[in-house]
Amino acid sequence: MKKTLLLPALFMLLAPAFAQASCESVIEEIKQKIINNGVPADNFSLVAVPNDEAEQAQGQIVGHCQNETYKIIYTRH
């Protein structure tokens, strides 16, 4: 009985870490595509922001992650 309760509880504790990692992997994918198009890595930044903050963020929305609750913002330096 304890094992059946322990596994779901452990999953619920670790779920935010997995979700954040998925944002990081999406950002890394987008970063590689931009670099492959000839833009040096130090000339831009990518950041994930919550949907409600995305419209106020400086830059262009280039993707989404974490079940579309975060937008990925591209800013050129």
N, CA, C, O and CB atoms as a CASP TS submission, in Angstrom:
PFRMAT TS
TARGET T0000
AUTHOR 0000-0000-0000
METHOD Language model
MODEL 1
PARENT N/A
ATOM      1  N   MET     1       0.825  -1.195   0.000  1.00  0.00           N
ATOM      2  CA  MET     1       0.000   0.000   0.000  1.00  0.00           C
ATOM      3  C   MET     1       0.866   1.256   0.000  1.00  0.00           C
ATOM      4  O   MET     1       0.596   2.210  -0.729  1.00  0.00           O
ATOM      5  CB  MET     1      -0.937   0.000   1.207  1.00  0.00           C
ATOM      6  N   LYS     2       1.910   1.242   0.827  1.00  0.00           N
ATOM      7  CA  LYS     2       2.782   2.413   0.904  1.00  0.00           C
ATOM      8  C   LYS     2       3.504   2.663  -0.418  1.00  0.00           C
ATOM      9  O   LYS     2       3.719   3.811  -0.806  1.00  0.00           O
ATOM     10  CB  LYS     2       3.801   2.238   2.029  1.00  0.00           C
ATOM     11  N   LYS     3       3.875   1.584  -1.107  1.00  0.00           N
ATOM     12  CA  LYS     3       4.561   1.743  -2.388  1.00  0.00           C
ATOM     13  C   LYS     3       3.647   2.378  -3.426  1.00  0.00           C
ATOM     14  O   LYS     3       4.098   3.182  -4.243  1.00  0.00           O
ATOM     15  CB  LYS     3       5.068   0.393  -2.893  1.00  0.00           C
ATOM     16  N   THR     4       2.379   2.026  -3.399  1.00  0.00           N
ATOM     17  CA  THR     4       1.458   2.588  -4.390  1.00  0.00           C
ATOM     18  C   THR     4       1.206   4.064  -4.135  1.00  0.00           C
ATOM     19  O   THR     4       0.873   4.795  -5.067  1.00  0.00           O
ATOM     20  CB  THR     4       0.137   1.827  -4.382  1.00  0.00           C
ATOM     21  N   LEU     5       1.354   4.518  -2.908  1.00  0.00           N
ATOM     22  CA  LEU     5       1.205   5.940  -2.606  1.00  0.00           C
ATOM     23  C   LEU     5       2.513   6.701  -2.801  1.00  0.00           C
ATOM     24  O   LEU     5       2.504   7.888  -3.125  1.00  0.00           O
ATOM     25  CB  LEU     5       0.708   6.123  -1.178  1.00  0.00           C
ATOM     26  N   LEU     6       3.618   6.027  -2.607  1.00  0.00           N
ATOM     27  CA  LEU     6       4.916   6.680  -2.708  1.00  0.00           C
ATOM     28  C   LEU     6       5.258   7.060  -4.148  1.00  0.00           C
ATOM     29  O   LEU     6       5.770   8.153  -4.387  1.00  0.00           O
ATOM     30  CB  LEU     6       5.995   5.776  -2.143  1.00  0.00           C
ATOM     31  N   LEU     7       4.987   6.191  -5.097  1.00  0.00           N
ATOM     32  CA  LEU     7       5.324   6.472  -6.486  1.00  0.00           C
ATOM     33  C   LEU     7       4.593   7.687  -7.040  1.00  0.00           C
ATOM     34  O   LEU     7       5.248   8.559  -7.611  1.00  0.00           O
ATOM     35  CB  LEU     7       5.018   5.273  -7.334  1.00  0.00           C
ATOM     36  N   PRO     8       3.278   7.794  -6.906  1.00  0.00           N
ATOM     37  CA  PRO     8       2.607   9.008  -7.406  1.00  0.00           C
ATOM     38  C   PRO     8       3.069  10.278  -6.690  1.00  0.00           C
ATOM     39  O   PRO     8       3.185  11.332  -7.315  1.00  0.00           O
ATOM     40  CB  PRO     8       1.098   8.866  -7.254  1.00  0.00           C
ATOM     41  N   ALA     9       3.329  10.186  -5.402  1.00  0.00           N
ATOM     42  CA  ALA     9       3.803  11.362  -4.664  1.00  0.00           C
ATOM     43  C   ALA     9       5.175  11.792  -5.173  1.00  0.00           C
ATOM     44  O   ALA     9       5.433  12.985  -5.332  1.00  0.00           O
ATOM     45  CB  ALA     9       3.865  11.066  -3.148  1.00  0.00           C
ATOM     46  N   LEU    10       6.042  10.840  -5.426  1.00  0.00           N
ATOM     47  CA  LEU    10       7.364  11.143  -5.960  1.00  0.00           C
ATOM     48  C   LEU    10       7.255  11.771  -7.347  1.00  0.00           C
ATOM     49  O   LEU    10       7.965  12.728  -7.653  1.00  0.00           O
ATOM     50  CB  LEU    10       8.224   9.874  -6.016  1.00  0.00           C
ATOM     51  N   PHE    11       6.380  11.243  -8.174  1.00  0.00           N
ATOM     52  CA  PHE    11       6.182  11.803  -9.512  1.00  0.00           C
ATOM     53  C   PHE    11       5.690  13.244  -9.437  1.00  0.00           C
ATOM     54  O   PHE    11       6.152  14.098 -10.194  1.00  0.00           O
ATOM     55  CB  PHE    11       5.187  10.949 -10.308  1.00  0.00           C
ATOM     56  N   MET    12       4.762  13.519  -8.533  1.00  0.00           N
ATOM     57  CA  MET    12       4.231  14.879  -8.407  1.00  0.00           C
ATOM     58  C   MET    12       5.319  15.849  -7.954  1.00  0.00           C
ATOM     59  O   MET    12       5.316  17.011  -8.362  1.00  0.00           O
ATOM     60  CB  MET    12       3.053  14.906  -7.417  1.00  0.00           C
ATOM     61  N   LEU    13       6.238  15.396  -7.128  1.00  0.00           N
ATOM     62  CA  LEU    13       7.335  16.255  -6.686  1.00  0.00           C
ATOM     63  C   LEU    13       8.332  16.529  -7.807  1.00  0.00           C
ATOM     64  O   LEU    13       8.903  17.617  -7.880  1.00  0.00           O
ATOM     65  CB  LEU    13       8.051  15.620  -5.505  1.00  0.00           C
ATOM     66  N   LEU    14       8.542  15.550  -8.677  1.00  0.00           N
ATOM     67  CA  LEU    14       9.537  15.692  -9.735  1.00  0.00           C
ATOM     68  C   LEU    14       8.971  16.265 -11.030  1.00  0.00           C
ATOM     69  O   LEU    14       9.743  16.667 -11.900  1.00  0.00           O
ATOM     70  CB  LEU    14      10.162  14.362 -10.015  1.00  0.00           C
ATOM     71  N   ALA    15       7.671  16.315 -11.184  1.00  0.00           N
ATOM     72  CA  ALA    15       7.060  16.787 -12.426  1.00  0.00           C
ATOM     73  C   ALA    15       7.500  18.194 -12.821  1.00  0.00           C
ATOM     74  O   ALA    15       7.801  18.404 -13.996  1.00  0.00           O
ATOM     75  CB  ALA    15       5.564  16.753 -12.297  1.00  0.00           C
ATOM     76  N   PRO    16       7.557  19.170 -11.914  1.00  0.00           N
ATOM     77  CA  PRO    16       8.023  20.502 -12.330  1.00  0.00           C
ATOM     78  C   PRO    16       9.453  20.497 -12.865  1.00  0.00           C
ATOM     79  O   PRO    16       9.775  21.262 -13.774  1.00  0.00           O
ATOM     80  CB  PRO    16       7.932  21.463 -11.164  1.00  0.00           C
ATOM     81  N   ALA    17      10.299  19.655 -12.321  1.00  0.00           N
ATOM     82  CA  ALA    17      11.677  19.580 -12.814  1.00  0.00           C
ATOM     83  C   ALA    17      11.711  19.046 -14.239  1.00  0.00           C
ATOM     84  O   ALA    17      12.477  19.539 -15.067  1.00  0.00           O
ATOM     85  CB  ALA    17      12.533  18.691 -11.896  1.00  0.00           C
ATOM     86  N   PHE    18      10.887  18.041 -14.535  1.00  0.00           N
ATOM     87  CA  PHE    18      10.829  17.509 -15.894  1.00  0.00           C
ATOM     88  C   PHE    18      10.236  18.530 -16.853  1.00  0.00           C
ATOM     89  O   PHE    18      10.693  18.645 -17.991  1.00  0.00           O
ATOM     90  CB  PHE    18      10.011  16.219 -15.929  1.00  0.00           C
ATOM     91  N   ALA    19       9.244  19.259 -16.420  1.00  0.00           N
ATOM     92  CA  ALA    19       8.623  20.269 -17.277  1.00  0.00           C
ATOM     93  C   ALA    19       9.613  21.378 -17.591  1.00  0.00           C
ATOM     94  O   ALA    19       9.680  21.838 -18.731  1.00  0.00           O
ATOM     95  CB  ALA    19       7.365  20.851 -16.610  1.00  0.00           C
ATOM     96  N   GLN    20      10.376  21.812 -16.609  1.00  0.00           N
ATOM     97  CA  GLN    20      11.372  22.854 -16.850  1.00  0.00           C
ATOM     98  C   GLN    20      12.454  22.345 -17.788  1.00  0.00           C
ATOM     99  O   GLN    20      12.922  23.078 -18.659  1.00  0.00           O
ATOM    100  CB  GLN    20      11.993  23.328 -15.527  1.00  0.00           C
ATOM    101  N   ALA    21      12.845  21.109 -17.615  1.00  0.00           N
ATOM    102  CA  ALA    21      13.852  20.544 -18.502  1.00  0.00           C
ATOM    103  C   ALA    21      13.350  20.536 -19.933  1.00  0.00           C
ATOM    104  O   ALA    21      14.134  20.728 -20.863  1.00  0.00           O
ATOM    105  CB  ALA    21      14.228  19.129 -18.063  1.00  0.00           C
ATOM    106  N   SER    22      12.057  20.317 -20.127  1.00  0.00           N
ATOM    107  CA  SER    22      11.539  20.327 -21.484  1.00  0.00           C
ATOM    108  C   SER    22      11.637  21.722 -22.085  1.00  0.00           C
ATOM    109  O   SER    22      11.889  21.844 -23.284  1.00  0.00           O
ATOM    110  CB  SER    22      10.092  19.837 -21.509  1.00  0.00           C
ATOM    111  N   CYS    23      11.448  22.780 -21.297  1.00  0.00           N
ATOM    112  CA  CYS    23      11.636  24.144 -21.797  1.00  0.00           C
ATOM    113  C   CYS    23      13.092  24.349 -22.185  1.00  0.00           C
ATOM    114  O   CYS    23      13.385  24.937 -23.226  1.00  0.00           O
ATOM    115  CB  CYS    23      11.205  25.190 -20.736  1.00  0.00           C
ATOM    116  N   GLU    24      13.988  23.872 -21.361  1.00  0.00           N
ATOM    117  CA  GLU    24      15.408  24.026 -21.664  1.00  0.00           C
ATOM    118  C   GLU    24      15.780  23.294 -22.948  1.00  0.00           C
ATOM    119  O   GLU    24      16.588  23.792 -23.732  1.00  0.00           O
ATOM    120  CB  GLU    24      16.257  23.512 -20.502  1.00  0.00           C
ATOM    121  N   SER    25      15.201  22.123 -23.170  1.00  0.00           N
ATOM    122  CA  SER    25      15.525  21.384 -24.391  1.00  0.00           C
ATOM    123  C   SER    25      14.946  22.073 -25.626  1.00  0.00           C
ATOM    124  O   SER    25      15.576  22.073 -26.683  1.00  0.00           O
ATOM    125  CB  SER    25      14.999  19.946 -24.298  1.00  0.00           C
ATOM    126  N   VAL    26      13.759  22.658 -25.505  1.00  0.00           N
ATOM    127  CA  VAL    26      13.176  23.398 -26.630  1.00  0.00           C
ATOM    128  C   VAL    26      14.017  24.634 -26.931  1.00  0.00           C
ATOM    129  O   VAL    26      14.272  24.943 -28.095  1.00  0.00           O
ATOM    130  CB  VAL    26      11.709  23.804 -26.324  1.00  0.00           C
ATOM    131  N   ILE    27      14.447  25.339 -25.897  1.00  0.00           N
ATOM    132  CA  ILE    27      15.300  26.516 -26.090  1.00  0.00           C
ATOM    133  C   ILE    27      16.601  26.110 -26.778  1.00  0.00           C
ATOM    134  O   ILE    27      17.071  26.809 -27.676  1.00  0.00           O
ATOM    135  CB  ILE    27      15.598  27.209 -24.732  1.00  0.00           C
ATOM    136  N   GLU    28      17.176  25.005 -26.370  1.00  0.00           N
ATOM    137  CA  GLU    28      18.428  24.544 -26.984  1.00  0.00           C
ATOM    138  C   GLU    28      18.220  24.201 -28.461  1.00  0.00           C
ATOM    139  O   GLU    28      19.077  24.505 -29.291  1.00  0.00           O
ATOM    140  CB  GLU    28      18.978  23.316 -26.227  1.00  0.00           C
ATOM    141  N   GLU    29      17.094  23.573 -28.794  1.00  0.00           N
ATOM    142  CA  GLU    29      16.775  23.260 -30.195  1.00  0.00           C
ATOM    143  C   GLU    29      16.671  24.524 -31.037  1.00  0.00           C
ATOM    144  O   GLU    29      17.245  24.607 -32.122  1.00  0.00           O
ATOM    145  CB  GLU    29      15.464  22.471 -30.282  1.00  0.00           C
ATOM    146  N   ILE    30      15.937  25.502 -30.531  1.00  0.00           N
ATOM    147  CA  ILE    30      15.760  26.769 -31.249  1.00  0.00           C
ATOM    148  C   ILE    30      17.097  27.483 -31.384  1.00  0.00           C
ATOM    149  O   ILE    30      17.401  28.055 -32.431  1.00  0.00           O
ATOM    150  CB  ILE    30      14.736  27.676 -30.524  1.00  0.00           C
ATOM    151  N   LYS    31      17.890  27.449 -30.328  1.00  0.00           N
ATOM    152  CA  LYS    31      19.209  28.087 -30.351  1.00  0.00           C
ATOM    153  C   LYS    31      20.075  27.490 -31.454  1.00  0.00           C
ATOM    154  O   LYS    31      20.738  28.225 -32.187  1.00  0.00           O
ATOM    155  CB  LYS    31      19.908  27.936 -28.986  1.00  0.00           C
ATOM    156  N   GLN    32      20.074  26.172 -31.579  1.00  0.00           N
ATOM    157  CA  GLN    32      20.863  25.519 -32.623  1.00  0.00           C
ATOM    158  C   GLN    32      20.390  25.921 -34.018  1.00  0.00           C
ATOM    159  O   GLN    32      21.214  26.131 -34.908  1.00  0.00           O
ATOM    160  CB  GLN    32      20.792  24.001 -32.468  1.00  0.00           C
ATOM    161  N   LYS    33      19.094  26.029 -34.220  1.00  0.00           N
ATOM    162  CA  LYS    33      18.568  26.438 -35.528  1.00  0.00           C
ATOM    163  C   LYS    33      19.013  27.853 -35.872  1.00  0.00           C
ATOM    164  O   LYS    33      19.368  28.130 -37.018  1.00  0.00           O
ATOM    165  CB  LYS    33      17.032  26.350 -35.544  1.00  0.00           C
ATOM    166  N   ILE    34      18.998  28.746 -34.891  1.00  0.00           N
ATOM    167  CA  ILE    34      19.413  30.135 -35.128  1.00  0.00           C
ATOM    168  C   ILE    34      20.902  30.182 -35.448  1.00  0.00           C
ATOM    169  O   ILE    34      21.317  30.889 -36.366  1.00  0.00           O
ATOM    170  CB  ILE    34      19.097  31.028 -33.898  1.00  0.00           C
ATOM    171  N   ILE    35      21.700  29.440 -34.704  1.00  0.00           N
ATOM    172  CA  ILE    35      23.146  29.393 -34.950  1.00  0.00           C
ATOM    173  C   ILE    35      23.427  28.808 -36.333  1.00  0.00           C
ATOM    174  O   ILE    35      24.306  29.293 -37.046  1.00  0.00           O
ATOM    175  CB  ILE    35      23.861  28.558 -33.858  1.00  0.00           C
ATOM    176  N   ASN    36      22.684  27.768 -36.712  1.00  0.00           N
ATOM    177  CA  ASN    36      22.865  27.159 -38.034  1.00  0.00           C
ATOM    178  C   ASN    36      22.503  28.118 -39.166  1.00  0.00           C
ATOM    179  O   ASN    36      22.947  27.931 -40.299  1.00  0.00           O
ATOM    180  CB  ASN    36      22.023  25.898 -38.146  1.00  0.00           C
ATOM    181  N   ASN    37      21.705  29.139 -38.870  1.00  0.00           N
ATOM    182  CA  ASN    37      21.363  30.159 -39.867  1.00  0.00           C
ATOM    183  C   ASN    37      22.394  31.281 -39.912  1.00  0.00           C
ATOM    184  O   ASN    37      22.187  32.278 -40.604  1.00  0.00           O
ATOM    185  CB  ASN    37      19.986  30.739 -39.573  1.00  0.00           C
ATOM    186  N   GLY    38      23.492  31.135 -39.193  1.00  0.00           N
ATOM    187  CA  GLY    38      24.590  32.080 -39.289  1.00  0.00           C
ATOM    188  C   GLY    38      24.628  33.176 -38.241  1.00  0.00           C
ATOM    189  O   GLY    38      25.456  34.081 -38.339  1.00  0.00           O
ATOM    190  N   VAL    39      23.766  33.124 -37.247  1.00  0.00           N
ATOM    191  CA  VAL    39      23.776  34.138 -36.187  1.00  0.00           C
ATOM    192  C   VAL    39      24.691  33.645 -35.063  1.00  0.00           C
ATOM    193  O   VAL    39      24.453  32.573 -34.507  1.00  0.00           O
ATOM    194  CB  VAL    39      22.318  34.423 -35.649  1.00  0.00           C
ATOM    195  N   PRO    40      25.737  34.412 -34.720  1.00  0.00           N
ATOM    196  CA  PRO    40      26.618  33.993 -33.621  1.00  0.00           C
ATOM    197  C   PRO    40      25.848  33.877 -32.297  1.00  0.00           C
ATOM    198  O   PRO    40      24.932  34.655 -32.029  1.00  0.00           O
ATOM    199  CB  PRO    40      27.783  34.990 -33.464  1.00  0.00           C
ATOM    200  N   ALA    41      26.231  32.905 -31.487  1.00  0.00           N
ATOM    201  CA  ALA    41      25.523  32.620 -30.233  1.00  0.00           C
ATOM    202  C   ALA    41      25.528  33.796 -29.269  1.00  0.00           C
ATOM    203  O   ALA    41      24.600  33.940 -28.473  1.00  0.00           O
ATOM    204  CB  ALA    41      26.137  31.421 -29.558  1.00  0.00           C
ATOM    205  N   ASP    42      26.557  34.641 -29.322  1.00  0.00           N
ATOM    206  CA  ASP    42      26.606  35.765 -28.389  1.00  0.00           C
ATOM    207  C   ASP    42      25.850  36.996 -28.892  1.00  0.00           C
ATOM    208  O   ASP    42      25.856  38.039 -28.238  1.00  0.00           O
ATOM    209  CB  ASP    42      28.041  36.135 -28.117  1.00  0.00           C
ATOM    210  N   ASN    43      25.198  36.875 -30.056  1.00  0.00           N
ATOM    211  CA  ASN    43      24.425  37.997 -30.611  1.00  0.00           C
ATOM    212  C   ASN    43      22.930  37.919 -30.302  1.00  0.00           C
ATOM    213  O   ASN    43      22.173  38.786 -30.740  1.00  0.00           O
ATOM    214  CB  ASN    43      24.617  38.053 -32.105  1.00  0.00           C
ATOM    215  N   PHE    44      22.491  36.906 -29.562  1.00  0.00           N
ATOM    216  CA  PHE    44      21.070  36.780 -29.250  1.00  0.00           C
ATOM    217  C   PHE    44      20.887  36.047 -27.931  1.00  0.00           C
ATOM    218  O   PHE    44      21.811  35.425 -27.407  1.00  0.00           O
ATOM    219  CB  PHE    44      20.325  36.046 -30.378  1.00  0.00           C
ATOM    220  N   SER    45      19.674  36.139 -27.411  1.00  0.00           N
ATOM    221  CA  SER    45      19.328  35.371 -26.216  1.00  0.00           C
ATOM    222  C   SER    45      17.925  34.810 -26.376  1.00  0.00           C
ATOM    223  O   SER    45      17.087  35.380 -27.075  1.00  0.00           O
ATOM    224  CB  SER    45      19.427  36.249 -24.935  1.00  0.00           C
ATOM    225  N   LEU    46      17.686  33.702 -25.730  1.00  0.00           N
ATOM    226  CA  LEU    46      16.378  33.052 -25.695  1.00  0.00           C
ATOM    227  C   LEU    46      16.005  32.850 -24.238  1.00  0.00           C
ATOM    228  O   LEU    46      16.824  32.414 -23.430  1.00  0.00           O
ATOM    229  CB  LEU    46      16.385  31.689 -26.476  1.00  0.00           C
ATOM    230  N   VAL    47      14.767  33.171 -23.913  1.00  0.00           N
ATOM    231  CA  VAL    47      14.314  33.012 -22.539  1.00  0.00           C
ATOM    232  C   VAL    47      12.856  32.563 -22.547  1.00  0.00           C
ATOM    233  O   VAL    47      12.073  32.991 -23.395  1.00  0.00           O
ATOM    234  CB  VAL    47      14.484  34.333 -21.737  1.00  0.00           C
ATOM    235  N   ALA    48      12.496  31.697 -21.595  1.00  0.00           N
ATOM    236  CA  ALA    48      11.112  31.249 -21.445  1.00  0.00           C
ATOM    237  C   ALA    48      10.424  32.109 -20.397  1.00  0.00           C
ATOM    238  O   ALA    48      10.929  32.267 -19.285  1.00  0.00           O
ATOM    239  CB  ALA    48      11.047  29.745 -21.052  1.00  0.00           C
ATOM    240  N   VAL    49       9.272  32.664 -20.753  1.00  0.00           N
ATOM    241  CA  VAL    49       8.493  33.486 -19.820  1.00  0.00           C
ATOM    242  C   VAL    49       7.058  32.964 -19.790  1.00  0.00           C
ATOM    243  O   VAL    49       6.577  32.433 -20.791  1.00  0.00           O
ATOM    244  CB  VAL    49       8.529  35.001 -20.229  1.00  0.00           C
ATOM    245  N   PRO    50       6.370  33.108 -18.661  1.00  0.00           N
ATOM    246  CA  PRO    50       4.966  32.688 -18.593  1.00  0.00           C
ATOM    247  C   PRO    50       4.126  33.436 -19.632  1.00  0.00           C
ATOM    248  O   PRO    50       4.434  34.574 -19.988  1.00  0.00           O
ATOM    249  CB  PRO    50       4.398  32.929 -17.175  1.00  0.00           C
ATOM    250  N   ASN    51       3.080  32.797 -20.104  1.00  0.00           N
ATOM    251  CA  ASN    51       2.222  33.386 -21.139  1.00  0.00           C
ATOM    252  C   ASN    51       1.745  34.785 -20.788  1.00  0.00           C
ATOM    253  O   ASN    51       1.717  35.658 -21.654  1.00  0.00           O
ATOM    254  CB  ASN    51       1.029  32.500 -21.381  1.00  0.00           C
ATOM    255  N   ASP    52       1.370  35.014 -19.541  1.00  0.00           N
ATOM    256  CA  ASP    52       0.821  36.321 -19.172  1.00  0.00           C
ATOM    257  C   ASP    52       1.872  37.428 -19.171  1.00  0.00           C
ATOM    258  O   ASP    52       1.520  38.607 -19.143  1.00  0.00           O
ATOM    259  CB  ASP    52       0.180  36.239 -17.808  1.00  0.00           C
ATOM    260  N   GLU    53       3.155  37.069 -19.202  1.00  0.00           N
ATOM    261  CA  GLU    53       4.224  38.063 -19.258  1.00  0.00           C
ATOM    262  C   GLU    53       4.817  38.206 -20.659  1.00  0.00           C
ATOM    263  O   GLU    53       5.633  39.097 -20.896  1.00  0.00           O
ATOM    264  CB  GLU    53       5.319  37.697 -18.277  1.00  0.00           C
ATOM    265  N   ALA    54       4.417  37.347 -21.579  1.00  0.00           N
ATOM    266  CA  ALA    54       5.041  37.309 -22.903  1.00  0.00           C
ATOM    267  C   ALA    54       4.784  38.578 -23.707  1.00  0.00           C
ATOM    268  O   ALA    54       5.670  39.028 -24.434  1.00  0.00           O
ATOM    269  CB  ALA    54       4.537  36.111 -23.676  1.00  0.00           C
ATOM    270  N   GLU    55       3.609  39.159 -23.598  1.00  0.00           N
ATOM    271  CA  GLU    55       3.294  40.349 -24.386  1.00  0.00           C
ATOM    272  C   GLU    55       4.111  41.562 -23.949  1.00  0.00           C
ATOM    273  O   GLU    55       4.390  42.439 -24.766  1.00  0.00           O
ATOM    274  CB  GLU    55       1.813  40.665 -24.280  1.00  0.00           C
ATOM    275  N   GLN    56       4.498  41.628 -22.680  1.00  0.00           N
ATOM    276  CA  GLN    56       5.283  42.753 -22.181  1.00  0.00           C
ATOM    277  C   GLN    56       6.780  42.562 -22.424  1.00  0.00           C
ATOM    278  O   GLN    56       7.549  43.518 -22.323  1.00  0.00           O
ATOM    279  CB  GLN    56       5.023  42.949 -20.697  1.00  0.00           C
ATOM    280  N   ALA    57       7.190  41.356 -22.740  1.00  0.00           N
ATOM    281  CA  ALA    57       8.615  41.067 -22.910  1.00  0.00           C
ATOM    282  C   ALA    57       9.148  41.703 -24.192  1.00  0.00           C
ATOM    283  O   ALA    57       8.468  41.737 -25.218  1.00  0.00           O
ATOM    284  CB  ALA    57       8.858  39.548 -22.932  1.00  0.00           C
ATOM    285  N   GLN    58      10.365  42.200 -24.111  1.00  0.00           N
ATOM    286  CA  GLN    58      11.037  42.734 -25.291  1.00  0.00           C
ATOM    287  C   GLN    58      11.500  41.556 -26.142  1.00  0.00           C
ATOM    288  O   GLN    58      12.076  40.603 -25.619  1.00  0.00           O
ATOM    289  CB  GLN    58      12.245  43.659 -24.897  1.00  0.00           C
ATOM    290  N   GLY    59      11.255  41.613 -27.427  1.00  0.00           N
ATOM    291  CA  GLY    59      11.715  40.560 -28.320  1.00  0.00           C
ATOM    292  C   GLY    59      10.572  39.924 -29.074  1.00  0.00           C
ATOM    293  O   GLY    59       9.431  40.386 -29.032  1.00  0.00           O
ATOM    294  N   GLN    60      10.909  38.851 -29.767  1.00  0.00           N
ATOM    295  CA  GLN    60       9.964  38.152 -30.634  1.00  0.00           C
ATOM    296  C   GLN    60       9.672  36.770 -30.062  1.00  0.00           C
ATOM    297  O   GLN    60      10.583  36.065 -29.626  1.00  0.00           O
ATOM    298  CB  GLN    60      10.517  38.041 -32.077  1.00  0.00           C
ATOM    299  N   ILE    61       8.414  36.392 -30.066  1.00  0.00           N
ATOM    300  CA  ILE    61       8.026  35.054 -29.614  1.00  0.00           C
ATOM    301  C   ILE    61       8.386  34.070 -30.722  1.00  0.00           C
ATOM    302  O   ILE    61       7.925  34.205 -31.855  1.00  0.00           O
ATOM    303  CB  ILE    61       6.487  34.982 -29.262  1.00  0.00           C
ATOM    304  N   VAL    62       9.214  33.078 -30.389  1.00  0.00           N
ATOM    305  CA  VAL    62       9.674  32.122 -31.394  1.00  0.00           C
ATOM    306  C   VAL    62       9.285  30.682 -31.066  1.00  0.00           C
ATOM    307  O   VAL    62       9.603  29.768 -31.827  1.00  0.00           O
ATOM    308  CB  VAL    62      11.172  32.218 -31.541  1.00  0.00           C
ATOM    309  N   GLY    63       8.606  30.475 -29.948  1.00  0.00           N
ATOM    310  CA  GLY    63       8.203  29.123 -29.596  1.00  0.00           C
ATOM    311  C   GLY    63       7.460  29.092 -28.281  1.00  0.00           C
ATOM    312  O   GLY    63       7.207  30.124 -27.660  1.00  0.00           O
ATOM    313  N   HIS    64       7.117  27.883 -27.872  1.00  0.00           N
ATOM    314  CA  HIS    64       6.423  27.691 -26.599  1.00  0.00           C
ATOM    315  C   HIS    64       6.860  26.365 -26.007  1.00  0.00           C
ATOM    316  O   HIS    64       7.406  25.509 -26.703  1.00  0.00           O
ATOM    317  CB  HIS    64       4.874  27.735 -26.781  1.00  0.00           C
ATOM    318  N   CYS    65       6.616  26.205 -24.716  1.00  0.00           N
ATOM    319  CA  CYS    65       6.991  24.971 -24.039  1.00  0.00           C
ATOM    320  C   CYS    65       6.119  24.789 -22.800  1.00  0.00           C
ATOM    321  O   CYS    65       5.244  25.604 -22.506  1.00  0.00           O
ATOM    322  CB  CYS    65       8.496  24.984 -23.657  1.00  0.00           C
ATOM    323  N   GLN    66       6.378  23.714 -22.096  1.00  0.00           N
ATOM    324  CA  GLN    66       5.672  23.384 -20.855  1.00  0.00           C
ATOM    325  C   GLN    66       4.158  23.405 -21.076  1.00  0.00           C
ATOM    326  O   GLN    66       3.419  24.121 -20.400  1.00  0.00           O
ATOM    327  CB  GLN    66       6.062  24.370 -19.731  1.00  0.00           C
ATOM    328  N   ASN    67       3.727  22.601 -22.039  1.00  0.00           N
ATOM    329  CA  ASN    67       2.303  22.501 -22.394  1.00  0.00           C
ATOM    330  C   ASN    67       1.701  23.850 -22.750  1.00  0.00           C
ATOM    331  O   ASN    67       0.571  24.163 -22.377  1.00  0.00           O
ATOM    332  CB  ASN    67       1.519  21.886 -21.249  1.00  0.00           C
ATOM    333  N   GLU    68       2.478  24.642 -23.476  1.00  0.00           N
ATOM    334  CA  GLU    68       2.066  25.960 -23.966  1.00  0.00           C
ATOM    335  C   GLU    68       1.730  26.946 -22.846  1.00  0.00           C
ATOM    336  O   GLU    68       0.928  27.857 -23.048  1.00  0.00           O
ATOM    337  CB  GLU    68       0.873  25.810 -24.871  1.00  0.00           C
ATOM    338  N   THR    69       2.332  26.775 -21.677  1.00  0.00           N
ATOM    339  CA  THR    69       2.143  27.741 -20.592  1.00  0.00           C
ATOM    340  C   THR    69       3.271  28.765 -20.557  1.00  0.00           C
ATOM    341  O   THR    69       3.177  29.776 -19.861  1.00  0.00           O
ATOM    342  CB  THR    69       2.053  27.018 -19.247  1.00  0.00           C
ATOM    343  N   TYR    70       4.333  28.503 -21.306  1.00  0.00           N
ATOM    344  CA  TYR    70       5.459  29.427 -21.415  1.00  0.00           C
ATOM    345  C   TYR    70       5.714  29.740 -22.881  1.00  0.00           C
ATOM    346  O   TYR    70       5.536  28.881 -23.745  1.00  0.00           O
ATOM    347  CB  TYR    70       6.731  28.836 -20.754  1.00  0.00           C
ATOM    348  N   LYS    71       6.128  30.967 -23.162  1.00  0.00           N
ATOM    349  CA  LYS    71       6.540  31.383 -24.499  1.00  0.00           C
ATOM    350  C   LYS    71       8.052  31.576 -24.483  1.00  0.00           C
ATOM    351  O   LYS    71       8.626  31.984 -23.474  1.00  0.00           O
ATOM    352  CB  LYS    71       5.802  32.695 -24.948  1.00  0.00           C
ATOM    353  N   ILE    72       8.679  31.281 -25.602  1.00  0.00           N
ATOM    354  CA  ILE    72      10.116  31.476 -25.735  1.00  0.00           C
ATOM    355  C   ILE    72      10.338  32.763 -26.513  1.00  0.00           C
ATOM    356  O   ILE    72       9.848  32.924 -27.631  1.00  0.00           O
ATOM    357  CB  ILE    72      10.801  30.256 -26.442  1.00  0.00           C
ATOM    358  N   ILE    73      11.082  33.673 -25.904  1.00  0.00           N
ATOM    359  CA  ILE    73      11.313  35.003 -26.459  1.00  0.00           C
ATOM    360  C   ILE    73      12.742  35.092 -26.996  1.00  0.00           C
ATOM    361  O   ILE    73      13.702  34.747 -26.307  1.00  0.00           O
ATOM    362  CB  ILE    73      11.060  36.100 -25.387  1.00  0.00           C
ATOM    363  N   TYR    74      12.861  35.564 -28.242  1.00  0.00           N
ATOM    364  CA  TYR    74      14.149  35.783 -28.901  1.00  0.00           C
ATOM    365  C   TYR    74      14.466  37.266 -28.870  1.00  0.00           C
ATOM    366  O   TYR    74      13.641  38.096 -29.250  1.00  0.00           O
ATOM    367  CB  TYR    74      14.135  35.252 -30.365  1.00  0.00           C
ATOM    368  N   THR    75      15.671  37.595 -28.413  1.00  0.00           N
ATOM    369  CA  THR    75      16.125  38.982 -28.394  1.00  0.00           C
ATOM    370  C   THR    75      17.504  39.035 -29.034  1.00  0.00           C
ATOM    371  O   THR    75      18.410  38.294 -28.649  1.00  0.00           O
ATOM    372  CB  THR    75      16.155  39.558 -26.937  1.00  0.00           C
ATOM    373  N   ARG    76      17.652  39.913 -30.009  1.00  0.00           N
ATOM    374  CA  ARG    76      18.953  40.087 -30.662  1.00  0.00           C
ATOM    375  C   ARG    76      19.704  41.225 -29.994  1.00  0.00           C
ATOM    376  O   ARG    76      19.106  42.252 -29.671  1.00  0.00           O
ATOM    377  CB  ARG    76      18.785  40.363 -32.182  1.00  0.00           C
ATOM    378  N   HIS    77      21.000  41.062 -29.780  1.00  0.00           N
ATOM    379  CA  HIS    77      21.825  42.073 -29.106  1.00  0.00           C
ATOM    380  C   HIS    77      22.547  42.912 -30.118  1.00  0.00           C
ATOM    381  O   HIS    77      23.293  43.819 -29.748  1.00  0.00           O
ATOM    382  CB  HIS    77      22.829  41.424 -28.155  1.00  0.00           C
TER
END
